[in-house]
């Protein structure tokens, strides 16, 4: 049966429509102030008019019709309260309430409380209005009927009251859920129990922020309700808490259109890192997919790949390096079959050697804001290294460098240059005149270890966890101190007397990686230890050499003397493809080691540290680890089953009762 009320059905819908206009004006029309103001004023006028008409209806009617109109009036008054609370949360409202001089923390809490209460009041009013209107229907409710007397029996007030209370209950439950989620977010109680995990801020990223003069502002352009946004926000909140130099702001792409255009943001899922202000402001963008399944999925790790949540720290680290300092230049030698220039090798010789590339090392250099350039004979390698070279890398030349090229590198070190050399025992390359400058000699005899090695067919290539505390391998010494790193086709280094005058200051030489005590040089090439002719010992695999200060250099200047690193194992720098879940990753055998080595050689060891990544890693078991797994599987499993069986059997065994003493006396 239709219910005859004093007010028409369209009055409530006009009220709700005005609230929608008000919401749109405040949320989406910020770039157009005039239009936003017009929409706000019009909506407020309509809401006020509806409330006034509800008051008149309550005054003019009686009995059940009055009770229905009074219920509508209370709900309408709730929307007015929501508008007032929203206004109090704005800057003008805070000034009006005498809260305009609050500090940043206090102002944030005031606004949060006002906006939360406003949302609760709005939901608690709108939901009952909707449910009551659906119950009343539209029949016989086309016009106003404010007569004191009416068809009172046609209005089932009890039904209207129950529906309104049900709507209020639903609204308050939703409000409780909203506040609960808000409190949980502020408490930041996060537990990751799934296989997926977002990378956390690494030591290197924190070190960059700690050692930079200007704080960083992070602008997040994500949809309001988005799982990826929550993960990204948690990462930057952790970074801000660890360094105190990060401010995180969340923006809507539509509302903050002007800011988005300033930083050339065109889509959601964009992270903008901003440093400085005014004309000196610099920014870097990181784009990530807003779909959680795509954002968490590991992709091929190349320099052009879109970052995922698993390697977010690496992307942030690379962007920060571009913000904190200007681009530098790293020269890679070419023309001798280096892993960064394999095509220069004779095809017949190349066919005899395993394929090796240097994609990861180039990506590391670019991530550290280096411009990577080739250095060949005609580019200055045979005469003089370019003056703008921050460092020179010689990565596994398969054919020896010319005497002129080695002399050019020696002169480069003499004037305070930075050099990184990785040599391959399978090549004929030598250090030549650099030996006296660096104080090391390269022995290409392969290092093997039949006690600590990776379980694989072929020679027993050694693994080692013998690392120094030098800044060039900070991350490696932390990450691989227990597991070790594989020395695949590794040679070794021996001491050589430094050249120069006897009374001159000598360079400082530190061996940063050494093999295990059981390793040996395979002198006879039989891939096994030969008693009597071969000796077990710790052999030097990598050295860091720091030259003395140059004449006239400022005291304490870290760039005054040369810096060089020599590696007897090229494979620490070679790309290693790892197949996981249908995806191919590129890593290096040395893991995080090359990154820290590059930073130390370039004089930026203050930025050294681990860059965290949650990408799956390949598991290689050593012989000792395989033995433990074998014993645990063969003996441990049956032992557990046997123990459980014994305990269960003893519990099920019936207990025998001893005869009572009285029984014995009776029998006697």
URNORSUL-V248285 format. One line per field, one symbol per residue. phi: phi as a letter, one per 40 degrees, with the letter a starting at -180 (. if undefined). psi: psi as a letter, one per 20 degrees, with the letter a starting at -180 (. if undefined). burial: # if it has 24 or more other C-alpha atoms within 12 Angstrom, else .. Layout:
phi = ???
psi = ???
burial = ???
This chain:
phi = .cbcbcbccccccccccccccccccccbbdcbdcccccccccccccccccccccccccccbbfccccccccccccccccccccccccccccccccccgbccccdccccccccccccccccccccbcccdcccccccgbcgbcbcbccdbaccccbccdcccccccccccccccccccccccccccccfcbbbbcccacccdcccccccccbbcbcbbbbbbbccbaccdcccccccccccccbgbbbbbbbcccccccccccbfcbacgbbbbbbgbgcccbabbbbbccccccccccbccbcbcccbccbcccccdcccccccaccbbbbbcbhbgcccaccccddcccccbccabbccccccccccgbccbcbbccchccbacdccccabbbbgccbcccdccccccccccccgcbbbbbbbccbbcbcfccdcccgbbcbccccbacbbaccacgccccbabcbcccccbdcccccbcccgbcbcfccabbcbcccgcccccccbbbccbbcccccaccccgcgacbchcbbcacbcbabbbbcccccgcccgccccbcbabbbcbcccbcdbcbcafgbbbbbbccgcddccccccdcgbccccicbcabccbcbbccccccccccccccbccccccccccccccccccccccccccccccccc
psi = pqporhqrhighhhghhhhggggghhhijhingghggghgggghgggggggghhgghhhirrchhggghhghggghhhhghhgghghhirghhghhjkjijqrggghghggggghghghghggiggghgghghhghaipklhrqnjqhqanhhionhggggggghghhggghghhghghghgghghhlnppojrhqppqrprggghhghhjqhprpppponqqgophhggggghghghgghhhjkpppppqphgglgghghgjlpiqqkpppppprrchjpqqqqppqpiphhhhipprpnrijqpqrhhkhhggggghhhhhhrrqrppppqrikkriilhiiqphghhhiqqpprlgggghgghhjlqopqqnagiiihifppqhjphrpponlphqqqqhhghhghghghhjkrpppppqpiirjqrhciighgikqppojpqprojgorpnrqaqnpqqqknqrkqiikghghghjhghrqpnplqbrqqqqpqarqhjqpqrpppohpqrrhirqpmhikjkqpopghqpprpqphqqpporrqqpiqqpjoijgrqpqpppjohiiiqpoppppkiqpqpaqhjcighghgggghjkliijqrpoqpjqqqpopprgghhgghgghggggghhgggggggggghhipqpppqqqhhgghgh.
burial = ..#######.######.######.####.#........##..##.###.#########.###############################...#...............##..####################.##....#...##.......####..##.###.##..##..#....................###############.#.#########.....#############..#.#############.##..#.#.#########......#########.#..########...###################...###############..#....#....#######################..###.###..##############..#######################.###########################...##########.###########..#############..#.......#################....###......#.#############.......####################.......################################.....#..............................................
